[in-house]
Amino acid sequence: MPATSSAPIQFEYRSIKVLIIEDDSDIATNLYDYLESAGYEVDTASNGVMGLHLATTQRWDAILLDLSLPGIDGLTICRKLRQEARQDTPILILTAKDTLDDKLEGFLQGADDYLIKPFSLKEVGARLGALIKRYKGKVAQAALCCADVRFDLATLSVERAGRPIKLPPKCLHLLRVLMQSPNRVFGRAELETEVWGEHLRDSDTLRSHIYTLRHALTINGEDNLIETLHGLGYRFVMNSASLP
């Protein structure tokens, strides 16, 4: 039975990756459209084999998992992710199985939450958002502040010393990644995967976005905060005194 429709709400984060493993095309489509409109980066798998492969070969912030899947059932996927792959990615089970024993078995195999079909898309979004916040340890964090740059995670607004800075969506995501771990060096491939997933083909895309980000942050002559370490990658530095 397809999920009931509901107007999407905007979530606190953007470009967070969610995997939907669901064989019902109507439900999968409803979930995909809803979550994508809310700002998530979404991919789907229509069977257990494909779902397990995607879940173990890419990084996800959360997984929506049906139990009755062709190929490999949802409980087996859940168990393999927890016991074999040693993943702690939040898993929200979406299923028509509504007995207490079904729910207990899901939690036993490592699920973090359990939602019975038919469900409200708004409730899926609320539960998913709460799981991701807990997983990332950011329940109380409303903004990132590094040096004189402030990134409001709720409004996606950026300021430097009180000056508003307008950035395109991918630059916002790139800045958020760098500011979440100041002074840490991010390799080129790591940043590309984090911001663009597996879909980046142009080798100059990251470089051009770094340029755009630097220009926006230093347009009034401010110090450069994004350091290039040739052959290594990039980092957001808390002390820019030594940067060119």
TITORLO-932223 format. One record per atom (N, C-alpha, C): y, z, x. Coordinates in pm, whole numbers, padded with zeros to 5 digits, always signed. Layout:
% residues N
YZX/...
% end
This chain:
% residues 244
-00120+00000+00086/+00000+00000+00000/+00123+00000+00089/+00219-00092+00070/+00334-00101+00159/+00425+00018+00147/+00498+00046+00256/+00592+00156+00256/+00705+00129+00159/+00753+00234+00096/+00864+00218+00004/+00991+00195+00084/+01078+00109+00032/+01199+00074+00106/+01305+00181+00089/+01394+00186+00188/+01504+00281+00185/+01610+00232+00281/+01735+00259+00251/+01843+00211+00337/+01830+00276+00473/+01836+00199+00582/+01821+00254+00715/+01937+00345+00752/+01908+00445+00832/+02012+00532+00884/+02024+00507+01032/+02141+00535+01087/+02164+00512+01229/+02123+00635+01307/+02045+00614+01412/+01997+00725+01492/+02085+00745+01614/+02061+00857+01681/+02147+00899+01789/+02133+00812+01912/+02015+00757+01937/+01989+00682+02057/+01971+00534+02026/+01993+00452+02127/+01971+00308+02115/+01871+00265+02222/+01808+00153+02196/+01715+00092+02291/+01600+00185+02328/+01565+00274+02241/+01445+00355+02260/+01326+00275+02210/+01219+00275+02287/+01106+00187+02259/+01001+00255+02170/+00967+00189+02062/+00868+00241+01967/+00761+00135+01945/+00636+00178+01952/+00522+00089+01928/+00461+00121+01792/+00446+00019+01709/+00381+00033+01578/+00242-00028+01587/+00139+00053+01564/+00001+00003+01561/-00047+00014+01417/-00044-00098+01345/-00068-00100+01201/-00122-00238+01162/-00236-00239+01090/-00296-00368+01053/-00247-00422+00920/-00179-00342+00840/-00121-00389+00715/+00011-00458+00746/+00017-00590+00728/+00134-00666+00770/+00260-00627+00692/+00245-00590+00565/+00361-00551+00485/+00423-00421+00540/+00337-00323+00565/+00385-00196+00618/+00446-00217+00756/+00377-00292+00842/+00427-00316+00977/+00563-00385+00975/+00579-00482+00886/+00706-00554+00876/+00817-00462+00828/+00788-00381+00725/+00889-00286+00675/+00933-00189+00785/+00837-00136+00857/+00868-00042+00965/+00948-00110+01075/+00903-00230+01113/+00971-00303+01220/+01118-00329+01184/+01140-00382+01065/+01277-00416+01023/+01365-00291+01015/+01308-00185+00959/+01385-00062+00942/+01425-00001+01077/+01327+00011+01166/+01353+00075+01294/+01442-00012+01383/+01422-00143+01377/+01507-00231+01457/+01651-00223+01410/+01673-00218+01278/+01809-00209+01225/+01873-00076+01261/+01790+00026+01287/+01841+00157+01326/+01868+00165+01476/+01838+00059+01550/+01871+00056+01691/+01756+00071+01788/+01634+00086+01736/+01519+00098+01826/+01473-00039+01875/+01412-00040+01992/+01342-00159+02041/+01197-00145+01997/+01148-00238+01918/+01019-00221+01850/+00922-00333+01886/+00795-00297+01901/+00689-00396+01914/+00575-00352+01824/+00488-00447+01787/+00379-00416+01695/+00246-00466+01748/+00139-00402+01701/+00002-00445+01729/-00074-00435+01597/-00152-00538+01567/-00219-00544+01437/-00365-00499+01443/-00413-00458+01560/-00549-00407+01571/-00556-00303+01682/-00665-00229+01685/-00675-00120+01779/-00683-00163+01924/-00748-00274+01951/-00763-00320+02089/-00627-00357+02148/-00552-00436+02072/-00419-00473+02118/-00328-00350+02128/-00340-00261+02030/-00257-00141+02031/-00282-00053+02151/-00408-00031+02185/-00442+00051+02300/-00393-00014+02429/-00406-00146+02437/-00359-00217+02556/-00208-00200+02574/-00132-00223+02467/+00013-00208+02477/+00053-00065+02507/-00017+00029+02445/+00018+00170+02464/-00005+00217+02606/-00102+00159+02675/-00136+00205+02810/-00073+00121+02921/-00019+00006+02888/+00038-00080+02993/+00189-00084+02991/+00252-00025+02890/+00398-00020+02884/+00443+00122+02854/+00571+00148+02881/+00628+00280+02854/+00687+00280+02714/+00654+00385+02637/+00704+00399+02500/+00763+00538+02481/+00862+00545+02394/+00921+00674+02360/+00850+00738+02241/+00778+00656+02163/+00700+00708+02050/+00606+00598+02002/+00498+00642+01937/+00400+00549+01881/+00374+00586+01736/+00383+00485+01646/+00343+00502+01507/+00203+00444+01494/+00107+00526+01451/-00034+00490+01461/-00106+00502+01327/-00162+00390+01281/-00249+00392+01163/-00389+00436+01208/-00465+00496+01118/-00600+00541+01155/-00705+00433+01130/-00696+00362+01020/-00799+00264+00983/-00764+00127+01041/-00798+00108+01167/-00764-00014+01238/-00890-00093+01273/-00882-00226+01273/-00995-00305+01322/-01004-00296+01474/-01126-00306+01525/-01146-00303+01670/-01167-00164+01723/-01062-00084+01726/-01069+00057+01769/-00990+00138+01668/-01048+00243+01612/-00978+00321+01511/-00869+00407+01574/-00777+00453+01490/-00662+00527+01538/-00695+00658+01608/-00794+00730+01559/-00831+00856+01624/-00882+00833+01765/-00958+00726+01784/-01009+00694+01917/-00894+00658+02010/-00798+00580+01959/-00680+00548+02040/-00607+00674+02080/-00588+00762+01984/-00518+00888+02011/-00589+00968+02120/-00720+00979+02106/-00798+01055+02204/-00792+00991+02342/-00803+00860+02349/-00798+00791+02478/-00663+00807+02546/-00557+00800+02467/-00424+00816+02525/-00405+00956+02583/-00458+01055+02513/-00440+01193+02559/-00537+01231+02672/-00663+01197+02657/-00764+01245+02750/-00788+01153+02869/-00779+01021+02847/-00808+00928+02954/-00681+00878+03023/-00585+00835+02944/-00460+00785+03002/-00364+00898+03039/-00391+01019+02990/-00309+01137+03018/-00163+01116+02979/-00143+01052+02865/-00008+01028+02816/+00034+01138+02719/+00162+01173+02725/+00215+01271+02630/+00318+01209+02536/+00317+01075+02525/+00407+01006+02433/+00386+01057+02290/+00493+01089+02217/+00477+01136+02080/+00403+01035+01993/+00308+01083+01914/+00230+00998+01824/+00247+01048+01682/+00298+00961+01595/+00311+00991+01453/+00207+00909+01378/+00111+00976+01317/+00005+00908+01243/+00054+00874+01103/+00033+00749+01062/+00066+00702+00928/-00064+00655+00864/-00109+00722+00758/-00241+00691+00704/-00252+00727+00557/-00350+00665+00491/-00379+00699+00352/-00478+00815+00343/-00535+00857+00456/-00630+00969+00457/-00553+01099+00445/-00572+01167+00332/-00484+01280+00302/-00554+01414+00288/-00680+01425+00327/-00747+01554+00317/-00706+01644+00433/-00724+01772+00415/-00690+01867+00521/-00774+01840+00645/-00902+01808+00627/-00988+01780+00742/-00938+01658+00820/-00891+01556+00748/-00836+01438+00815/-00716+01475+00901/-00628+01557+00843/-00508+01597+00917/-00544+01681+01039/-00634+01774+01022/-00674+01860+01133/-00739+01779+01245/-00820+01679+01207/-00883+01596+01308/-00778+01516+01385/-00676+01467+01315/-00569+01395+01382/-00496+01481+01483/-00463+01604+01444/-00397+01695+01537/-00490+01733+01653/-00618+01748+01624/-00715+01782+01728/-00722+01674+01835/-00709+01549+01794/-00717+01438+01890/-00585+01413+01963/-00480+01488+01926/-00356+01480+02002/-00235+01427+01929/-00245+01405+01796/-00128+01358+01721/-00021+01467+01716/+00104+01424+01710/+00216+01519+01703/+00264+01542+01560/+00243+01444+01473/+00286+01457+01334/+00199+01365+01250/+00202+01386+01117/+00109+01319+01027/+00184+01289+00898/+00185+01162+00856/+00256+01123+00735/+00164+01040+00647/+00158+01076+00518/+00066+01011+00424/+00132+00889+00359/+00056+00780+00350/+00099+00661+00276/+00077+00683+00127/+00166+00630+00041/+00292+00562+00073/+00399+00660+00116/+00485+00617+00204/+00588+00706+00259/+00725+00643+00246/+00826+00725+00262/+00965+00678+00264/+01000+00638+00407/+01061+00523+00422/+01104+00481+00555/+01205+00579+00613/+01287+00636+00526/+01385+00733+00573/+01316+00856+00632/+01205+00899+00571/+01133+01013+00625/+01066+00977+00757/+01011+00855+00766/+00955+00810+00894/+01061+00818+01003/+01181+00767+00971/+01288+00769+01069/+01327+00910+01110/+01334+01002+01014/+01372+01140+01044/+01267+01208+01131/+01140+01190+01096/+01033+01252+01174/+01026+01191+01314/+01042+01059+01321/+01037+00991+01450/+01151+01038+01540/+01271+01046+01484/+01384+01092+01562/+01366+01232+01615/+01311+01321+01532/+01287+01459+01576/+01183+01465+01687/+01076+01386+01676/+00973+01383+01780/+01030+01335+01913/+01110+01232+01908/+01166+01176+02032/+01263+01274+02096/+01345+01340+02014/+01438+01439+02068/+01364+01552+02140/+01259+01602+02077/+01182+01710+02140/+01116+01661+02268/+01062+01540+02262/+00992+01484+02377/+01086+01469+02496/+01207+01426+02471/+01302+01404+02578/+01384+01529+02611/+01364+01637+02536/+01433+01761+02566/+01582+01753+02543/+01625+01677+02442/+01768+01657+02422/+01814+01703+02285/+01746+01800+02227/+01783+01843+02092/+01928+01892+02088/+01968+01965+02190/+02102+02024+02188/+02203+01942+02266/+02161+01834+02330/+02250+01756+02414/+02325+01652+02332/+02456+01665+02326/+02536+01573+02247/+02603+01468+02331/+02617+01493+02463/+02687+01399+02549/+02639+01413+02692/+02654+01305+02768/+02629+01305+02911/+02763+01310+02982/+02777+01399+03078/+02902+01411+03153/+02870+01409+03302/+02918+01307+03372/+02898+01294+03515/+03030+01254+03578/+03070+01325+03684/+03202+01303+03743/+03306+01313+03632/+03390+01212+03615/+03490+01216+03507/+03454+01122+03392/+03325+01084+03384/+03278+00995+03279/+03204+01076+03173/+03236+01052+03047/+03169+01119+02935/+03110+01014+02842/+02981+01030+02812/+02909+00937+02725/+02863+01016+02603/+02926+00993+02489/+02889+01061+02365/+02766+00991+02307/+02653+01061+02302/+02527+01001+02259/+02519+00979+02109/+02601+01051+02034/+02599+01035+01889/+02679+00914+01845/+02795+00893+01907/+02883+00782+01867/+02873+00663+01960/+02801+00680+02072/+02788+00575+02174/+02923+00534+02231/+03015+00630+02237/+03146+00604+02295/+03150+00656+02439/+03222+00585+02524/+03232+00621+02665/+03379+00638+02701/+03407+00744+02778/+03543+00767+02826/+03537+00798+02975/+03642+00759+03045/+03658+00801+03184/+03794+00866+03199/+03793+00995+03229/+03916+01074+03237/+03999+01058+03111/+03929+01051+02996/+03996+01039+02868/+04027+00897+02825/+04006+00799+02915/+04033+00659+02882/+03913+00597+02813/+03926+00546+02690/+03813+00483+02622/+03768+00357+02696/+03636+00339+02703/+03579+00223+02770/+03485+00154+02672/+03510+00025+02649/+03426-00053+02561/+03321-00127+02643/+03195-00113+02601/+03084-00175+02674/+02990-00244+02576/+02930-00355+02617/+02827-00420+02533/+02702-00333+02529/+02614-00354+02431/+02498-00266+02411/+02409-00247+02534/+02379-00353+02607/+02291-00338+02724/+02358-00260+02836/+02487-00274+02849/+02559-00194+02949/+02560-00047+02909/+02570-00020+02779/+02561+00118+02732/+02426+00178+02767/+02320+00102+02743/+02186+00150+02775/+02172+00172+02925/+02221+00078+03003/+02213+00090+03149/+02289+00213+03198/+02408+00235+03144/+02486+00352+03184/+02416+00481+03144/+02357+00483+03024/+02286+00604+02981/+02171+00637+03075/+02094+00537+03114/+01982+00560+03205/+02031+00617+03338/+02136+00558+03393/+02188+00603+03522/+02247+00743+03513/+02319+00772+03404/+02384+00902+03391/+02286+01014+03358/+02172+00981+03300/+02073+01084+03270/+02011+01142+03398/+02016+01066+03507/+01963+01114+03635/+02062+01081+03746/+02177+01149+03749/+02278+01117+03851/+02224+01140+03991/+02267+01052+04081/+02228+01053+04223/+02085+01003+04247/+02008+00983+04142/+01874+00929+04159/+01882+00777+04179/+01804+00725+04273/+01802+00581+04297/+01700+00516+04203/+01748+00420+04125/+01662+00344+04034/+01636+00207+04096/+01510+00172+04111/+01475+00041+04161/+01512-00067+04061/+01532-00187+04113/+01572-00299+04028/+01472-00321+03915/+01343-00326+03949/+01239-00352+03849/+01235-00242+03744/+01257-00118+03787/+01255-00005+03694/+01368-00015+03593/+01487-00048+03640/+01600-00063+03548/+01581-00180+03454/+01529-00290+03506/+01507-00407+03422/+01409-00377+03310/+01301-00306+03344/+01201-00270+03243/+01257-00170+03143/+01334-00075+03192/+01390+00030+03106/+01489-00028+03004/+01569-00125+03047/+01676-00176+02961/+01632-00300+02883/+01556-00389+02947/+01520-00514+02880/+01371-00525+02846/+01291-00427+02884/+01148-00434+02858/+01083-00543+02941/+00986-00610+02882/+00914-00714+02953/+00973-00852+02929/+01090-00859+02869/+01142-00988+02823/+01248-01047+02914/+01281-00981+03025/+01387-01029+03113/+01333-01138+03204/+01397-01254+03201/+01353-01367+03283/+01457-01407+03388/+01585-01386+03358/+01692-01426+03448/+01710-01318+03555/+01689-01355+03681/+01695-01257+03789/+01837-01203+03811/+01940-01273+03760/+02077-01228+03779/+02129-01142+03665/+02048-01120+03563/+02094-01045+03445/+02134-00903+03481/+02050-00832+03555/+02083-00695+03591/+02209-00692+03676/+02218-00779+03775/+02335-00781+03863/+02464-00804+03784/+02459-00896+03689/+02580-00926+03612/+02619-00807+03523/+02520-00735+03470/+02551-00618+03388/+02605-00503+03472/+02552-00487+03594/+02606-00386+03685/+02752-00420+03717/+02780-00546+03739/+02918-00589+03767/+03009-00556+03649/+02964-00591+03527/+03043-00564+03407/+03068-00414+03392/+02966-00335+03416/+02978-00190+03403/+03075-00133+03507/+03061-00176+03631/+03152-00130+03736/+03297-00168+03704/+03316-00292+03661/+03451-00339+03630/+03515-00255+03520/+03437-00225+03416/+03490-00146+03305/+03527-00004+03349/+03448+00052+03440/+03471+00189+03484/+03586+00200+03586/+03617+00091+03653/+03717+00097+03761/+03836+00005+03737/+03855-00041+03614/+03959-00141+03585/+04100-00090+03616/+04119+00041+03613/+04251+00098+03644/+04259+00152+03787/+04166+00106+03871/+04169+00148+04011/+04095+00276+04041/+04015+00323+03947/+03938+00446+03970/+03830+00423+04077/+03777+00531+04130/+03670+00522+04229/+03545+00460+04168/+03472+00386+04250/+03343+00330+04209/+03239+00441+04204/+03164+00448+04095/+03062+00551+04079/+02920+00496+04082/+02906+00365+04080/+02773+00304+04079/+02746+00240+04214/+02658+00300+04288/+02630+00257+04425/+02512+00161+04429/+02528+00055+04508/+02418-00036+04537/+02356+00001+04671/+02227+00028+04670/+02154+00053+04793/+02067-00069+04818/+02111-00153+04909/+02047-00282+04930/+01900-00265+04966/+01816-00337+04891/+01672-00330+04911/+01606-00215+04837/+01688-00127+04776/+01634-00011+04706/+01668-00012+04557/+01797-00028+04525/+01835-00027+04384/+01976+00024+04364/+01995+00100+04255/+02128+00148+04215/+02120+00295+04178/+02237+00361+04188/+02245+00498+04139/+02387+00530+04095/+02397+00626+04004/+02526+00679+03961/+02554+00802+04046/+02661+00798+04124/+02688+00906+04217/+02787+01006+04160/+02760+01133+04181/+02850+01237+04133/+02972+01251+04223/+02957+01219+04352/+03069+01225+04446/+03090+01086+04504/+03197+01022+04465/+03221+00883+04503/+03304+00869+04630/+03333+00979+04698/+03424+00973+04811/+03376+00882+04923/+03244+00872+04939/+03188+00794+05049/+03161+00649+05012/+03186+00611+04884/+03157+00475+04842/+03272+00382+04876/+03238+00254+04903/+03343+00157+04933/+03423+00122+04808/
% end
